[in-house]
Amino acid sequence: MRRILFVFRRGEKENILNINHNYKTEMKSFSSSKPNVAYLIIREELTSPLIKSQCLDVIEEVNRAEKNCVILVWFYRIDFLLKKKDSLYSLKMQMAEKGIPFVPLPFLSASFPVSWWLLPLVLPQWLIGILFVRVYHGIKLFHCRSYHAGLLGAAFKKLFKIKFLFDPRSPFPEENIQSKRWGEGISLNYLFWKKVETYLVRNADRLILVSRTLKNNYQVIPNKKQVLIVPNNYPSIFESQKIIKNEYVDNYKIDLVYIGSLGHWNQITPYFKFLSDLKTIHRTRITLTFCTQRKNHSNIESVAKSFGLKEEVFTKFIQHQEVVEELSKYTAGIYLMDRKDTRLGVKTVEYMRAGLPVIVSKNIEGAAAVIKSSQMGIVHEHSTESLKQISKFLAKVQQNRDVWRVNAVEYAKNNFSPHLAASYLLYAYEHQKHQL
């Protein structure tokens, strides 16, 4: 049996299994052999920046510490094989380079089974595929990312007494109502997935959440000690990227930045309303740059024109390997929502890792809680008084940008590194293995 030492960043002396921990733990060490863990991902694109950073980077870190600890099982629609055969080969090569055992499993479906009535068509296919993985690789533990993967974990626990970790990432039923995929009022899909949610939370051997505020969505948790907070991490590639230190700072201009996708979830209107309102209070010029996909640029420019902000709003597309360098050129990162959300948000972490303070809406509860406790930014309370406070805050940041850079980067490294996320997961895997 090999000895492993995982070093956690210095912080508050609390047990990492405590739901109230503040993302820092004292140094821990434990022994481990190879816990055979299958990490289940259903349909999500493995090439997306989100999956690369939140899954692949972390699995790579785990397997670097304990070789072949985690096998990545990816269920993909069969049309992916027909349309992107070369991409599948490329994925296999990438996983091999990362040291991640990889099992891609196709399934036949016209669309992703969001609706309950599609599950009888795809669930048997998934069960057959995962049964093969279970027998061939001797899997003893499933890490189930998403509600759909959780169904597989629950089924195998019932049939074969296999333990599973439920990692919902976000409240799937509520998201589909808020994004208007499902109609408001009584929705059969909503009621079905809420029942699934309750069953998964009550029967999972551990519940993995990205923020402490997210646990409020799961009131049926039978044992709070079974909850482990594994916050979003910044991408591993950020470690090799340099922060730009501006020799000349224009004290008469504030440059805000937004990075990420735009659509039904990350709506654009709150940003324009915020900028328009802030302009009436802040004396110096303020700009806002959207770093997002090119397909969004024309819409951003159109909305900016309608708000009378054509001269203040810019668009940019940046490569993943340039994120830290590009973001570090700005005064602050911004993350706003009109509706309530429990998540922390990857962009919150990415802003700090690039040396930026964060302006975050109070509605994004996970991010707001971190910003308040860390003082690495300011929370927008959606009031005139709040706008005045933000204006003063930005003026202070502009005068002390180098200090903010150092503090934000240090906080991000100490709390949101891929290594730390991997340490939490390996601890969870090890804990469950000793209970087998």
C-alpha positions as CSV (number, residue, x, y, z in Angstrom):
1,M,0.0,0.0,0.0
2,R,1.5,3.3,-1.1
3,R,1.6,6.4,1.2
4,I,0.1,9.6,-0.3
5,L,0.6,13.0,1.2
6,F,-1.9,15.6,-0.1
7,V,-1.0,19.1,1.0
8,F,-4.0,21.4,1.6
9,R,-3.4,25.2,1.7
10,R,-3.1,26.6,5.2
11,G,-6.3,27.9,6.6
12,E,-8.9,27.4,9.2
13,K,-8.5,24.3,11.3
14,E,-11.7,22.6,10.4
15,N,-12.6,19.1,9.2
16,I,-13.1,19.1,5.5
17,L,-16.2,16.9,5.9
18,N,-17.9,19.8,7.8
19,I,-20.5,21.5,5.7
20,N,-19.5,24.8,7.3
21,H,-15.8,24.7,6.3
22,N,-14.5,27.8,4.4
23,Y,-12.8,26.1,1.6
24,K,-9.4,26.0,3.4
25,T,-8.1,23.1,5.4
26,E,-5.1,22.3,7.4
27,M,-2.5,19.8,6.2
28,K,-3.9,16.3,5.9
29,S,-2.3,13.0,5.1
30,F,-3.7,9.6,4.5
31,S,-2.8,6.2,3.1
32,S,-4.4,4.8,-0.1
33,S,-4.3,2.0,-2.5
34,K,-6.2,2.2,-5.8
35,P,-9.9,3.0,-5.3
36,N,-11.6,2.0,-8.5
37,V,-13.7,5.0,-9.3
38,A,-15.8,5.5,-12.4
39,Y,-16.5,9.2,-13.1
40,L,-19.7,9.3,-15.1
41,I,-20.5,12.1,-17.6
42,I,-23.5,11.9,-19.8
43,R,-23.7,13.8,-23.1
44,E,-21.7,16.9,-22.1
45,E,-19.0,18.0,-24.5
46,L,-15.6,16.9,-23.2
47,T,-14.0,19.6,-25.4
48,S,-15.9,22.5,-23.7
49,P,-13.8,24.7,-21.4
50,L,-16.1,24.0,-18.5
51,I,-15.7,20.2,-18.7
52,K,-12.0,20.5,-19.3
53,S,-11.4,22.6,-16.2
54,Q,-14.0,21.3,-13.8
55,C,-13.6,17.6,-14.7
56,L,-10.6,16.7,-16.8
57,D,-8.1,18.9,-15.0
58,V,-9.2,17.6,-11.6
59,I,-9.3,13.9,-12.7
60,E,-5.8,14.4,-14.1
61,E,-4.6,15.7,-10.7
62,V,-6.2,12.8,-8.9
63,N,-4.6,10.2,-11.2
64,R,-1.3,12.0,-11.0
65,A,-1.4,11.3,-7.2
66,E,-2.9,7.8,-7.5
67,K,-2.3,6.2,-10.9
68,N,-5.5,5.0,-12.6
69,C,-7.6,5.9,-9.6
70,V,-10.4,7.3,-11.8
71,I,-11.8,6.0,-15.0
72,L,-13.7,8.5,-17.1
73,V,-16.9,7.0,-18.5
74,W,-18.5,9.2,-21.2
75,F,-21.9,8.5,-22.7
76,Y,-22.3,10.3,-26.1
77,R,-25.0,10.3,-28.7
78,I,-24.2,7.9,-31.5
79,D,-24.5,10.7,-34.1
80,F,-21.3,12.2,-32.6
81,L,-19.5,9.1,-33.8
82,L,-21.0,9.5,-37.2
83,K,-20.3,13.2,-37.5
84,K,-17.1,13.6,-35.6
85,K,-15.2,10.3,-35.8
86,D,-11.9,12.1,-35.9
87,S,-12.9,14.1,-32.8
88,L,-13.5,10.8,-30.8
89,Y,-10.0,9.6,-31.8
90,S,-8.6,12.9,-30.8
91,L,-10.3,12.7,-27.4
92,K,-8.8,9.2,-26.8
93,M,-5.4,10.6,-27.5
94,Q,-5.9,13.6,-25.2
95,M,-7.1,11.3,-22.3
96,A,-4.0,9.1,-22.8
97,E,-1.8,12.1,-22.6
98,K,-3.5,13.2,-19.4
99,G,-3.2,9.8,-17.9
100,I,-7.0,9.3,-17.7
101,P,-8.4,5.8,-18.5
102,F,-11.2,6.6,-20.9
103,V,-14.3,4.6,-21.8
104,P,-16.6,6.3,-24.4
105,L,-20.0,4.6,-24.7
106,P,-22.5,5.6,-27.4
107,F,-26.2,5.6,-27.0
108,L,-29.1,6.1,-29.4
109,S,-31.4,9.0,-28.9
110,A,-33.0,11.8,-31.0
111,S,-32.2,14.4,-28.2
112,F,-30.9,14.7,-24.7
113,P,-33.5,13.1,-22.4
114,V,-34.5,16.1,-20.4
115,S,-38.1,14.9,-20.4
116,W,-39.0,11.9,-18.2
117,W,-40.7,10.0,-21.0
118,L,-37.4,9.7,-22.9
119,L,-35.7,7.9,-20.1
120,P,-37.1,4.4,-20.8
121,L,-35.5,4.6,-24.2
122,V,-32.0,5.5,-23.1
123,L,-31.7,4.2,-19.5
124,P,-31.4,0.5,-20.6
125,Q,-28.6,1.5,-23.0
126,W,-26.7,3.3,-20.2
127,L,-27.2,0.5,-17.8
128,I,-25.8,-2.1,-20.2
129,G,-22.8,0.1,-20.9
130,I,-22.1,0.8,-17.3
131,L,-22.5,-2.9,-16.4
132,F,-19.7,-3.7,-18.9
133,V,-17.5,-1.1,-17.2
134,R,-18.4,-2.4,-13.7
135,V,-17.5,-6.0,-14.6
136,Y,-14.5,-5.3,-16.8
137,H,-12.8,-2.7,-14.6
138,G,-14.0,-3.9,-11.2
139,I,-15.5,-0.6,-10.3
140,K,-16.4,-0.1,-6.6
141,L,-17.5,3.5,-6.6
142,F,-19.4,5.8,-9.0
143,H,-18.9,9.5,-9.1
144,C,-22.1,10.7,-10.8
145,R,-22.0,14.2,-12.4
146,S,-25.6,15.3,-13.0
147,Y,-29.0,13.9,-12.2
148,H,-28.9,11.5,-15.2
149,A,-25.7,10.0,-14.0
150,G,-27.1,9.9,-10.5
151,L,-29.9,7.6,-11.8
152,L,-27.2,5.1,-12.9
153,G,-25.4,5.3,-9.6
154,A,-28.7,4.7,-7.7
155,A,-29.6,1.8,-9.9
156,F,-26.3,0.0,-9.3
157,K,-26.4,0.7,-5.6
158,K,-29.8,-1.0,-5.5
159,L,-28.8,-3.9,-7.7
160,F,-25.2,-4.5,-6.8
161,K,-24.6,-2.6,-3.6
162,I,-22.2,-0.3,-5.4
163,K,-21.6,3.0,-3.6
164,F,-22.1,6.3,-5.5
165,L,-21.4,10.0,-5.0
166,F,-24.0,12.4,-6.3
167,D,-22.5,15.6,-7.8
168,P,-25.5,17.6,-9.1
169,R,-23.4,20.8,-9.9
170,S,-26.7,22.8,-9.9
171,P,-30.4,22.2,-9.2
172,F,-31.5,20.7,-12.6
173,P,-35.4,20.9,-12.1
174,E,-35.3,24.6,-11.1
175,E,-32.9,25.5,-13.9
176,N,-35.3,24.0,-16.5
177,I,-38.2,26.1,-15.2
178,Q,-36.1,29.3,-15.1
179,S,-34.8,28.7,-18.6
180,K,-38.4,28.1,-19.7
181,R,-37.6,24.7,-21.2
182,W,-40.5,23.5,-19.0
183,G,-43.7,25.5,-18.6
184,E,-44.5,27.3,-15.4
185,G,-47.0,26.0,-13.0
186,I,-47.5,22.2,-12.6
187,S,-45.0,20.5,-14.9
188,L,-44.8,16.7,-15.0
189,N,-41.1,16.9,-15.9
190,Y,-40.5,19.1,-12.9
191,L,-42.4,16.9,-10.5
192,F,-40.6,13.8,-11.8
193,W,-37.1,15.2,-11.5
194,K,-37.8,16.6,-8.0
195,K,-38.8,13.0,-6.9
196,V,-35.6,11.8,-8.5
197,E,-33.6,14.5,-6.7
198,T,-35.1,13.5,-3.4
199,Y,-34.2,9.9,-3.9
200,L,-30.7,10.6,-5.0
201,V,-30.0,13.0,-2.2
202,R,-31.3,10.5,0.4
203,N,-29.5,7.5,-1.0
204,A,-26.2,8.8,-2.2
205,D,-23.2,7.8,-0.1
206,R,-22.0,11.4,-0.4
207,L,-23.4,14.6,-1.8
208,I,-20.8,16.8,-3.5
209,L,-21.7,20.5,-3.9
210,V,-19.9,23.5,-5.4
211,S,-21.0,26.0,-2.8
212,R,-22.4,26.0,0.8
213,T,-25.5,28.0,-0.5
214,L,-26.4,25.2,-2.8
215,K,-27.1,22.9,0.1
216,N,-30.2,25.0,0.9
217,N,-31.8,23.7,-2.2
218,Y,-31.5,20.1,-0.8
219,Q,-33.6,20.2,2.3
220,V,-34.0,16.4,2.4
221,I,-30.3,15.7,3.1
222,P,-30.5,13.0,5.8
223,N,-27.0,13.5,7.2
224,K,-25.3,16.9,6.8
225,K,-21.9,15.2,7.4
226,Q,-22.4,13.4,4.1
227,V,-22.0,16.7,2.3
228,L,-18.6,17.7,0.9
229,I,-18.1,21.1,-0.6
230,V,-15.8,21.0,-3.6
231,P,-15.8,24.6,-5.0
232,N,-15.3,25.4,-8.7
233,N,-11.6,25.5,-9.6
234,Y,-9.7,27.5,-12.2
235,P,-8.2,25.7,-15.2
236,S,-4.8,24.1,-14.9
237,I,-3.6,26.0,-18.0
238,F,-3.9,29.2,-15.9
239,E,-0.8,28.2,-13.9
240,S,1.4,28.8,-16.9
241,Q,-0.2,32.1,-17.9
242,K,1.3,35.5,-16.9
243,I,-0.6,38.5,-15.5
244,I,0.1,41.7,-17.4
245,K,1.3,44.5,-15.2
246,N,0.3,47.8,-16.8
247,E,3.0,50.3,-16.5
248,Y,0.5,53.1,-17.3
249,V,-2.9,53.2,-15.7
250,D,-5.5,55.7,-16.9
251,N,-7.0,56.9,-13.7
252,Y,-9.8,58.5,-15.6
253,K,-11.2,55.3,-17.0
254,I,-12.6,52.1,-15.5
255,D,-12.5,49.0,-17.6
256,L,-14.9,46.2,-16.6
257,V,-14.9,42.8,-18.2
258,Y,-17.3,39.8,-18.5
259,I,-16.1,36.4,-19.7
260,G,-18.3,33.4,-20.5
261,S,-21.3,32.3,-22.5
262,L,-24.5,34.3,-23.1
263,G,-27.9,32.9,-23.6
264,H,-31.0,31.8,-21.7
265,W,-29.0,31.4,-18.4
266,N,-26.4,34.2,-18.6
267,Q,-28.7,37.0,-19.8
268,I,-27.2,40.1,-21.2
269,T,-29.7,42.7,-20.0
270,P,-28.5,43.0,-16.4
271,Y,-25.1,44.0,-17.6
272,F,-26.3,46.9,-19.7
273,K,-28.7,48.1,-17.1
274,F,-25.9,48.0,-14.5
275,L,-23.5,50.0,-16.8
276,S,-26.2,52.5,-17.7
277,D,-27.1,53.1,-14.0
278,L,-23.4,53.3,-12.9
279,K,-22.7,55.9,-15.6
280,T,-25.1,58.3,-13.9
281,I,-23.1,58.1,-10.7
282,H,-19.5,57.5,-11.6
283,R,-17.6,60.6,-12.8
284,T,-14.9,59.0,-14.9
285,R,-15.4,57.0,-18.1
286,I,-16.5,53.3,-17.7
287,T,-16.2,50.6,-20.4
288,L,-17.5,47.0,-20.4
289,T,-15.9,44.4,-22.6
290,F,-17.7,41.1,-23.3
291,C,-15.2,38.2,-23.8
292,T,-17.4,35.7,-25.4
293,Q,-18.0,33.6,-28.5
294,R,-18.1,35.5,-31.8
295,K,-21.7,34.4,-32.5
296,N,-22.8,36.7,-29.6
297,H,-21.0,39.8,-30.8
298,S,-23.6,41.2,-33.2
299,N,-26.3,40.9,-30.6
300,I,-24.2,42.6,-28.0
301,E,-23.5,45.5,-30.3
302,S,-27.2,45.8,-31.2
303,V,-28.3,45.8,-27.5
304,A,-25.5,48.3,-26.6
305,K,-26.9,50.6,-29.3
306,S,-30.4,50.4,-27.9
307,F,-29.1,51.3,-24.5
308,G,-27.1,54.2,-25.8
309,L,-23.9,52.5,-24.8
310,K,-22.3,52.0,-28.2
311,E,-19.1,53.9,-27.2
312,E,-18.8,52.1,-23.9
313,V,-19.3,48.5,-24.8
314,F,-16.8,46.3,-26.7
315,T,-16.6,42.6,-27.7
316,K,-13.7,40.3,-27.9
317,F,-13.0,36.6,-28.5
318,I,-10.0,35.2,-26.6
319,Q,-8.3,31.8,-26.7
320,H,-8.3,29.7,-23.6
321,Q,-4.6,29.9,-23.3
322,E,-4.8,33.7,-23.2
323,V,-7.5,34.2,-20.6
324,V,-5.3,35.3,-17.6
325,E,-3.2,37.7,-19.7
326,E,-6.3,39.3,-21.3
327,L,-8.4,39.6,-18.1
328,S,-5.5,41.1,-16.1
329,K,-5.7,44.2,-18.3
330,Y,-9.0,45.2,-16.8
331,T,-10.0,46.9,-13.6
332,A,-12.6,44.3,-12.3
333,G,-14.6,41.3,-13.4
334,I,-18.4,41.4,-13.4
335,Y,-21.0,38.7,-12.8
336,L,-24.7,39.6,-12.6
337,M,-28.1,37.9,-12.6
338,D,-31.7,39.2,-12.1
339,R,-32.9,35.9,-10.8
340,K,-31.6,34.0,-7.8
341,D,-29.0,31.3,-8.2
342,T,-27.0,29.2,-5.7
343,R,-23.8,28.7,-7.7
344,L,-20.4,30.0,-7.2
345,G,-19.6,30.3,-10.9
346,V,-16.4,29.4,-12.7
347,K,-16.0,33.0,-13.9
348,T,-15.8,34.2,-10.2
349,V,-12.8,32.0,-9.7
350,E,-11.2,32.9,-13.1
351,Y,-11.5,36.6,-12.4
352,M,-9.6,36.3,-9.1
353,R,-7.0,34.0,-10.6
354,A,-6.3,36.7,-13.2
355,G,-5.8,39.2,-10.4
356,L,-9.2,41.0,-10.6
357,P,-11.7,41.9,-7.9
358,V,-15.2,40.8,-8.6
359,I,-18.5,42.8,-8.8
360,V,-21.2,40.2,-8.2
361,S,-24.9,40.3,-7.9
362,K,-26.4,39.4,-4.5
363,N,-28.7,37.0,-6.4
364,I,-25.7,34.7,-7.2
365,E,-25.6,33.5,-3.7
366,G,-22.6,31.2,-3.8
367,A,-20.4,33.9,-5.4
368,A,-21.7,36.6,-3.2
369,A,-20.9,34.6,-0.1
370,V,-17.3,34.1,-1.2
371,I,-16.8,37.7,-2.2
372,K,-18.2,38.9,1.2
373,S,-16.1,36.6,3.2
374,S,-12.9,37.1,1.2
375,Q,-13.3,40.8,0.5
376,M,-12.1,40.1,-3.0
377,G,-14.7,42.4,-4.5
378,I,-18.1,43.9,-3.8
379,V,-21.6,42.6,-3.9
380,H,-24.2,44.6,-5.9
381,E,-27.4,44.9,-3.8
382,H,-29.4,46.3,-6.8
383,S,-30.0,49.7,-5.2
384,T,-28.8,53.3,-5.8
385,E,-26.8,53.2,-2.6
386,S,-25.1,50.0,-3.8
387,L,-24.2,51.7,-7.0
388,K,-22.6,54.5,-5.1
389,Q,-20.6,52.1,-3.0
390,I,-19.4,50.3,-6.2
391,S,-18.3,53.6,-7.7
392,K,-16.2,54.3,-4.7
393,F,-14.9,50.8,-4.6
394,L,-13.7,51.0,-8.3
395,A,-11.9,54.2,-7.6
396,K,-10.0,52.6,-4.8
397,V,-9.1,49.6,-6.9
398,Q,-7.9,51.8,-9.7
399,Q,-5.5,53.5,-7.3
400,N,-4.1,50.2,-5.9
401,R,-4.3,47.7,-8.8
402,D,-1.0,46.0,-8.0
403,V,-2.1,45.2,-4.5
404,W,-5.4,43.8,-5.7
405,R,-3.7,41.6,-8.2
406,V,-1.4,40.1,-5.6
407,N,-4.2,39.5,-3.1
408,A,-6.7,38.1,-5.6
409,V,-4.3,35.7,-7.2
410,E,-3.1,34.4,-3.8
411,Y,-6.7,33.9,-2.6
412,A,-7.6,32.0,-5.8
413,K,-4.5,29.8,-5.6
414,N,-5.2,29.0,-1.9
415,N,-8.8,28.2,-2.4
416,F,-9.7,27.3,-6.0
417,S,-6.8,25.4,-7.5
418,P,-7.3,22.1,-9.4
419,H,-4.9,20.5,-7.0
420,L,-7.1,21.4,-4.0
421,A,-10.3,20.2,-5.8
422,A,-8.5,16.9,-6.5
423,S,-7.5,16.6,-2.9
424,Y,-11.1,16.9,-1.7
425,L,-12.2,14.3,-4.2
426,L,-9.5,11.8,-3.4
427,Y,-10.3,12.2,0.3
428,A,-14.0,11.4,-0.5
429,Y,-13.0,8.4,-2.7
430,E,-10.7,7.1,0.1
431,H,-13.3,7.5,2.7
432,Q,-15.9,5.5,0.8
433,K,-13.4,2.8,-0.1
434,H,-12.7,2.1,3.5
435,Q,-16.4,1.5,4.1
436,L,-16.7,-1.1,1.3
